[in-house]
Every structure is written in structure tokens, then in C-alpha cells.
């Protein structure tokens, strides 16, 4: 898994290659950006939403349940001491209340959920380069 981000004009736009998928990130106009793409925290929430949608469907498929559908809504609250992600998931076609309870447990243990809850170690190597090219 590899992501390359390269700054681009104007201002805070970042052109991103994520394992061969082109993305653009930017800051909103209110923060001096051009709003050319989602902000960095929106991208983090998008990753969480993707994992919270895929993992329960993988589980349901293994159980032979009908094709369940999920709607994941996330918001980020900037608290004084910690940030909080609020997550609301609505599910359609779960087999019963026990199935919903099991899916709730599965969602709490998705890989991205666990990684965000546990945090990351980040090792940074910053050096100079003769040129910086757009990814891809």
C-alpha cells in the first residue's frame, strides 16, 4: 500500500496517487484553499466509511445473508482535548436483531476503526530533492 502526494498550485491543493488511484485533496475556501477536493480530515473519514461499509458486507456474505445495504454517516467533532468521530450506520436487510448486534460488533472491529482508535506511529524522513513531480 503506497500513497504519493504532491503539492500543486494553487495554494493547498495536493495531487495524490493512492495505489494507482488519482485523488485530489485541498483545504476549503474558508481556510485559504481552493476547495478542489476533500480536506485531509474528510479523506480520513472517507477511509473509515469505506471500511465500515465493506467489512460488514464481507461478514454477511460469509454468513450467507442476503445482500445487506449500509448507509454510513460520519462527523468529526473538534473537542478541547480530543477529537471525536460520531458514526451512524443504518442497515437494510439484516436477518434479525441478533444479526444487527453481530454487525455492530463487526463494525467496532474493522481494521480502520481499530487503527484509528489505537493511533499510529509515524516515522518521518524529510530531505531535499532537485524536483518534485506530480504522481502518476
C-alpha atoms as one frame of an Amber mdcrd trajectory, in Angstrom:
protein
   0.000   0.000   0.000   1.546   3.273  -1.122   0.305   6.845  -1.373   2.194
   9.700  -3.028   1.044  13.281  -2.559   2.496  16.257  -4.410   1.606  19.871
  -3.727   0.138  21.723  -6.647  -0.869  25.272  -7.470  -2.935  26.956  -6.300
  -2.272  27.177  -2.589  -3.037  23.969  -0.662  -4.103  21.535  -3.391  -2.451
  18.092  -3.179  -2.471  15.670  -6.122  -2.482  12.152  -4.722  -1.787   8.728
  -6.193  -3.127   6.024  -3.891  -2.110   2.638  -5.265  -2.825   3.830  -8.804
  -5.986   5.794  -7.973  -5.860   9.544  -8.609  -7.283  11.791  -5.903  -7.183
  15.489  -5.142  -7.202  16.997  -1.664  -7.493  20.656  -0.772  -8.499  22.927
   2.043 -11.853  24.700   1.996 -12.004  28.292   0.786 -12.603  29.470   4.368
  -9.116  28.164   5.264  -7.407  29.657   2.211  -7.710  26.679  -0.109  -9.467
  26.300  -3.415 -11.850  23.512  -2.323 -10.658  21.421  -5.307 -11.131  18.219
  -3.301 -11.895  16.911   0.141  -9.889  18.174   3.093  -7.401  15.820   4.780
  -9.795  15.003   7.641 -12.635  14.323   5.182 -10.317  11.806   3.490  -9.672
  10.151   6.865 -13.421   9.905   7.471 -13.892   8.553   3.934 -11.431   5.740
   4.688 -13.332   4.907   7.858 -16.653   4.939   5.986 -15.257   2.657   3.281
 -14.034   0.134   5.834 -17.233   0.366   7.910 -19.213  -0.393   4.758 -17.077
  -3.159   3.278 -16.223  -5.211   6.371 -19.830  -5.943   7.482 -20.743  -6.856
   3.902 -17.824  -9.288   3.764 -19.038 -10.798   7.045 -22.640 -11.001   5.801
 -21.570 -12.677   2.566 -19.650 -15.334   4.521 -22.763 -15.955   6.636 -24.914
 -16.361   3.536 -27.117 -13.411   4.454 -28.875 -11.545   1.674 -27.013  -8.599
   0.237 -27.224  -6.149   3.126 -27.025  -2.431   2.416 -25.409   0.085   4.726
 -25.509   3.857   4.989 -22.614   5.262   7.000 -22.681   8.846   8.227 -19.618
  10.254   9.967 -18.818  13.602  11.519 -15.733  14.924  13.248 -16.095  16.911
  16.439 -13.125  19.004  17.499 -13.210  18.813  21.278 -10.991  20.790  23.628
  -8.813  17.791  24.494  -9.627  15.117  21.885 -11.274  14.806  18.534 -14.345
  12.569  18.380 -15.741  10.784  15.343 -19.505  10.299  15.508 -20.660   7.359
  13.417 -24.228   6.450  12.471 -24.819   3.297  10.450 -28.188   2.253   9.078
 -28.517  -1.280   7.752 -31.111  -2.734   5.404 -31.790  -6.457   5.020 -30.123
  -7.651   8.232 -31.608 -11.050   9.133 -32.800 -10.137  12.664 -31.886  -8.213
  15.834 -29.144 -10.728  16.651 -27.693 -10.118  13.191 -27.723  -6.369  13.777
 -25.964  -6.891  17.120 -23.332  -9.020  15.400 -22.830  -6.413  12.675 -22.432
  -3.758  15.392 -19.606  -5.853  16.851 -18.037  -6.343  13.412 -18.123  -2.580
  12.736 -16.349  -1.861  16.025 -13.533  -4.190  14.943 -12.977  -3.097  11.348
  -9.280  -2.604  10.551  -9.576   1.170  10.081 -11.702   1.577  13.225  -9.116
  -0.277  15.294  -6.213   1.620  13.736  -7.810   4.996  14.424  -8.675   4.025
  17.996  -5.164   2.744  18.687  -3.315   5.507  16.858  -0.269   5.212  14.635
   3.464   5.595  14.984   4.700   7.863  12.191   8.365   7.845  11.168   9.258
  10.891   9.039  12.299  11.299   6.778  12.403  14.819   5.312  15.116  15.756
   2.812  15.696  17.998  -0.161  15.039  16.913  -3.752  16.067  18.525  -7.061
  12.488  18.459  -8.359   9.086  17.347  -7.232   6.842  15.826  -9.882   3.158
  15.083  -9.820   2.310  11.447  -9.030   1.390   9.018 -11.748
